[in-house]
Amino acid sequence: MPFRARTAIFRWSLHTVPYRIHHHQPHSIHSSSSSIPHKFTSLAQTQVYGESVETSDDDGFLSWLERKAGCRISSSLSIGKSSYGRSLFASKAIKTGDCILKVPYRVQITADNLPAKIKSLISEEVANVAKLAVLLLIERKLGQIFWNESELEMIHRSSVYWETINQKSQIERDFLAIRPIFECFSQSFGDITYKDFMYACTLVGSRAWGSTNGLSLIPFADFVNHDGNSEAIVMSDDDKQLSEVISDRDYAPGEQVLIRYGKFSNATLMLDFGFTVPYNIYDQVQIQLDIPKHDPLHKMKLELMQQYFVPSRKNAENLKHSWNIFTIKEVKWPKGKGKGLPQSLRAFARVLSCTNRQELDDLVVEAAQTDGRLGRRPLPDVNKEIQAHLMLSSLIGQLIEERSAAIMSLEESSNSSSFCVRVPVRRFMARDLLCGELRILNSAFTWLENYCLSST
C-alpha cells in the first residue's frame, strides 16, 4: 500500500493566504477545511471568511459525494462546526485501526481533469501545482488577502522570507507561460489576473496530496485538520484505487478527528498551510556558511566545498538547498552526541579553519583513506578543532541575537493598535516561527559550548 504524506513542496501561502481560522492551530489564518469551487470538491459548502462556518451533513454534501463515487466514503465521520470553522467529527465511536474514510481516485481532482484542448497547450515545464490551479480557475474565481511587505518584515530574519520570494518568482514564471491559454480560452476563464492565478496556486499548494497519480485534491478529506502528534495520515492504495485514513487512536462520538499533514516545521506549516503551532517538535533552522572573500585559500576551499559538499539527490531537486546551506534541528543532548547538528556543517567549519594548503591536503588524504567524506573526523590539532567549532558558535550566537531582537520587536508592536484583524494573528504566527528557531539555535549553541569545553 504505497502512500505519501500531504505534499510539502509548494510554499506560497505566506503571500496569498485567505483569512480563515484553522482548527487546532491557535495562530492561524488558513483553514484546511476550505472550499475549492469544483464539482467534485468540498467547496460545494457555503463559505464565510474570517468566521466560524455552520455546516453539517444535513446539507447533503457527503451523500452527494457518495452518490458521485458510487460507494460509501465514511460511516463514522460527519462535517461539523468548531470554533475555528468546518471540521470532521466522530459520528460514532471510533477505535484505533478503524478505517474512517475512503475516497476513490475517480472523484479526486487531478490535472487529468483538465479539458484536453487546454491540457495539450500547457508546457511540461509548468509546475504540477500550476496545472491544477488552472483547473480551479475554470470553475470559479475567488478573492484574496495578501501578506504585505510590512507584515513579511516580521519574519525577515527567517529563511522563510527568502524562500517565499523565490517561490513567488516560480509562480510568476508559470503565469507567464500559461497566460496565452487564459487569453485564448477567455470564455472558460474570464479575465484572469496574476493575483487570481497566485491565489489558485495557494489553494492547490495548501490542500493537495501527493500520490502515484501526482497531485490530487481529495473531497471530504480536505475538512480534516492537523495535529503534529497524530500518527494518522492520508494514504494512497493503488490496488484499490482510493485514498484512506486509518485512525491512530480511539475517538468518542462528537470528538474532532485529526490527522498529521506531515512532520513539518512551523516554517513549512506557515508557507504551505498558513498556520503555526506554539511548540513544534519538528522545527528546524537553515544556516548558511560562506568562505570569506579575503581568505588566501578561497579558491582552493571553494573547489573542495563544491566537490565534497554536494547536496543529496532529494535536496538537489529543491532549489533552496546548496552546498553551503545546512539545516539544523534541536540538539536534545547538550553534553552528548550532537544529533541535530549536521556532521557536514561541522566538516565545513573544519575546512574553513584551515590556514594553509598542507592542512587542506591532509583533509583530502584522510577522506581518501576513510569513507571519502571531507573533514568528518576531529582535526588532529585540538586547538584547530576548537577554533572550527567556536566559529560555528559565533555564527549561531549572532543568529540568536537577531531572532531575539525580532521577537522583542514583535512583542513591542503587539501593544500598538491595528484596524486590520489579521495583523495580530500574523504576529502570533511570526512569533511561533521565530521562537521555534530560537529554541533550535540555543540548543546548538549550548552543545557547541560544551564540546569546546570538553575538548580542552
Order of alpha helices (4+ residues) and beta strands (2+ residues): beta-alpha-beta-beta-beta-alpha-alpha-alpha-alpha-alpha-alpha-beta-beta-beta-beta-beta-beta-beta-beta-alpha-alpha-beta-alpha-alpha-alpha-alpha
